[in-house]
Amino acid sequence: MMVSLQGIPLSRYRAGRLMKQLDLQSTQQRKHKYRKASQLHLAIDNTLNREFDVERPNQVWCSDVTYVWTGRHWSYLAVVLDLFARMPVGWALSQSPDSRLTAKALSRAYETRGKPQGILFHSDQGSHYTSTHFRQHLWRYRMEQSMSRRGNCWDNAPMERFFRSLKGEWIPEIGYRSFEEAERMIGQYIAGYYSQYRPHQQNGGLPPNQAEENYWLTSKTVDKNT
């Protein structure tokens, strides 16, 4: 899409032929197994119910955790995404996929976005989202919790797409050499390339930053005219 926006016609099939001529291959991440959770799951409604198109920023956030190879071990990345423009608003990297990780990503999002109120927070049923520690943060920030149905990844499809883009476009096939390198490079993707430059179909081809900026400019114009 980025090539097409520059006026260069490039279909999926033409791109495939060019990649073959240049001996280029898409990257594939190594397999990974999560540790088994020891904590019981809570029954929380799927309030979002796949209503991924929202009317404004800070209305619905979704979140998930994925894994990244960092030299000698797996590390875990938690990301919080604002559904309006598919904007990553908070993230954290840790060597443990626990509720401290997800709470840190949530807190960063909450502070970065100016402590918004009334947000619907959606995730899967992982213990790092059902724990007392994490739910206390949601209560403190006055957020309503929504959860995907068990074993149904499509209930949190925007997060699946975000991680697929991150791993397919940015993370090296062999992972990173260290935790510090992973943290630095992932930060460059989230705050830099993805938010500022990468076009998104949800935004009519605009990157998240531009889509949100257009929303706020339009909102101010409407307020002046009312």
C-alpha positions in Angstrom: 0.0 0.0 0.0 2.9 2.4 0.8 4.2 1.9 -2.8 0.7 2.5 -4.3 0.3 5.7 -2.3 3.5 7.0 -4.1 1.8 6.4 -7.5 3.6 3.2 -8.3 1.2 0.4 -9.4 2.0 -2.8 -7.5 -0.4 -5.7 -7.1 0.1 -8.6 -4.8 1.1 -10.9 -7.6 3.6 -8.4 -9.1 5.1 -7.9 -5.7 5.5 -11.7 -5.5 7.3 -11.9 -8.8 9.6 -9.1 -7.9 10.4 -10.8 -4.6 11.2 -14.0 -6.4 13.5 -12.2 -8.9 15.3 -10.5 -6.0 15.5 -13.7 -4.0 13.5 -12.1 -1.1 11.4 -14.1 1.3 8.9 -13.1 4.0 10.1 -13.8 7.5 8.6 -16.5 9.7 8.9 -16.5 13.5 10.2 -19.5 15.4 7.6 -21.5 17.3 6.9 -20.8 20.9 4.9 -22.4 23.7 3.4 -20.4 26.6 3.8 -21.5 30.2 0.7 -23.0 31.7 -1.4 -20.7 33.9 -2.0 -21.8 37.4 -4.7 -19.2 38.1 -8.4 -19.8 37.6 -10.1 -17.8 34.8 -13.0 -15.4 35.5 -16.2 -15.3 33.6 -16.3 -11.8 32.0 -18.7 -10.8 29.2 -17.6 -10.2 25.7 -19.1 -6.7 25.8 -17.2 -5.6 22.7 -18.6 -8.5 20.6 -16.4 -7.7 17.6 -17.7 -4.2 17.2 -14.3 -3.0 16.2 -15.4 0.2 14.4 -15.7 2.9 17.0 -16.7 6.5 16.8 -13.9 8.3 18.6 -10.5 7.9 20.3 -10.4 6.7 23.9 -13.6 4.8 23.5 -12.4 1.2 23.2 -8.9 -0.1 23.9 -7.8 -3.7 23.2 -4.7 -5.5 24.4 -2.8 -8.8 24.0 0.6 -10.4 24.7 3.0 -11.9 22.3 6.5 -13.4 22.5 9.9 -12.2 21.1 13.2 -14.0 21.0 15.8 -11.9 22.9 19.2 -13.6 22.6 19.0 -16.5 25.1 15.4 -16.6 26.1 11.9 -15.5 25.1 10.6 -12.1 26.3 7.0 -11.0 26.3 5.4 -7.9 24.7 2.1 -6.4 25.9 0.5 -3.8 23.7 -2.6 -1.6 24.2 -4.3 -0.5 21.0 -6.9 2.3 20.6 -9.4 0.9 18.2 -10.5 4.2 16.6 -7.4 4.6 14.4 -5.6 1.3 15.5 -3.2 3.5 17.4 -0.8 1.7 19.8 -1.1 3.8 23.0 0.9 1.7 25.5 3.3 -1.2 25.6 5.8 -3.0 27.8 8.4 -5.7 27.4 9.3 -8.3 30.1 10.8 -11.7 30.6 7.7 -12.9 32.3 4.1 -12.9 30.8 2.4 -11.9 34.0 0.0 -9.3 35.2 2.8 -6.9 36.1 3.6 -6.7 32.4 0.0 -6.1 31.3 -0.6 -3.6 34.1 2.6 -1.7 33.1 1.4 -1.4 29.4 -2.1 -0.3 30.6 -0.6 2.3 33.0 1.6 3.7 30.2 -1.4 4.0 28.0 -3.5 5.7 30.7 -0.8 8.3 31.4 0.1 8.9 27.8 -3.5 9.5 26.8 -4.2 12.0 29.6 -6.0 9.7 32.0 -9.2 9.3 30.0 -12.5 8.1 31.6 -15.1 5.5 30.6 -13.0 3.3 28.4 -14.0 -0.2 27.4 -10.9 -2.4 27.8 -11.0 -5.7 25.8 -8.6 -8.6 25.9 -8.5 -12.4 25.8 -8.9 -14.6 28.9 -5.3 -14.8 29.8 -4.5 -14.9 33.5 -2.5 -11.7 33.1 -5.8 -10.0 32.4 -8.0 -11.8 34.9 -5.7 -11.4 37.9 -6.6 -9.3 40.9 -3.5 -7.2 40.3 -4.6 -6.2 36.8 -8.3 -5.8 37.6 -7.4 -3.4 40.4 -5.7 -1.2 37.8 -8.9 -1.2 35.6 -11.0 -0.4 38.7 -8.6 2.5 39.6 -8.8 3.9 36.1 -12.6 3.4 36.0 -12.5 1.2 32.9 -15.1 -1.5 32.0 -13.6 -4.9 31.2 -14.6 -7.0 28.2 -13.1 -10.4 27.2 -13.0 -12.6 24.2 -14.7 -16.0 24.3 -12.4 -18.8 25.2 -10.3 -20.0 22.3 -11.7 -17.5 19.9 -8.9 -15.3 18.5 -11.2 -13.4 16.1 -12.8 -11.7 19.1 -9.6 -9.7 19.4 -8.7 -9.6 15.7 -7.2 -6.1 15.7 -4.5 -7.2 18.1 -3.8 -10.3 16.0 -3.4 -8.1 12.9 -1.1 -5.7 14.8 1.2 -8.5 16.0 1.2 -10.1 12.5 2.4 -6.7 11.1 5.0 -6.3 13.8 6.5 -9.7 13.2 6.2 -9.8 9.5 7.5 -6.3 8.8 10.0 -5.5 11.6 11.2 -8.3 13.9 14.1 -10.2 12.4 13.5 -13.9 11.6 16.1 -14.9 14.3 14.8 -12.4 16.8 17.0 -9.9 18.7 20.5 -10.3 20.2 19.4 -8.9 23.6 16.5 -7.7 25.6 17.7 -4.1 25.4 18.0 -4.3 21.6 14.4 -5.7 21.4 13.0 -3.0 23.6 14.7 -0.3 21.5 13.8 -1.6 18.1 10.2 -2.4 19.0 9.8 1.1 20.4 11.0 2.5 17.1 8.3 0.4 15.3 5.4 1.3 17.6 6.1 5.0 18.2 7.8 5.6 14.9 7.1 3.6 11.8 3.7 2.1 12.6 2.2 5.2 14.2 3.7 7.9 12.0 4.2 6.3 8.6 2.5 3.0 8.0 -0.8 3.3 6.1 -3.7 1.4 7.6 -6.8 0.2 5.7 -9.0 1.1 8.7 -7.9 4.7 8.3 -8.4 4.9 4.5 -4.7 4.5 3.9 -3.6 7.0 6.6 -1.2 6.1 9.4 -2.8 6.2 12.9 -1.3 9.5 14.0 -2.7 11.3 10.9 -6.1 9.6 11.3 -6.4 10.8 14.9 -5.2 14.3 14.1 -7.8 14.6 11.4 -10.5 13.5 13.9 -9.6 16.1 16.4 -9.3 18.8 13.8 -12.8 17.9 12.5 -14.2 17.8 16.1 -12.9 21.3 16.8 -14.4 22.6 13.5 -17.8 21.1 14.5 -17.6 22.6 18.0 -17.0 26.1 16.5 -19.9 25.8 14.2 -22.4 24.6 16.8 
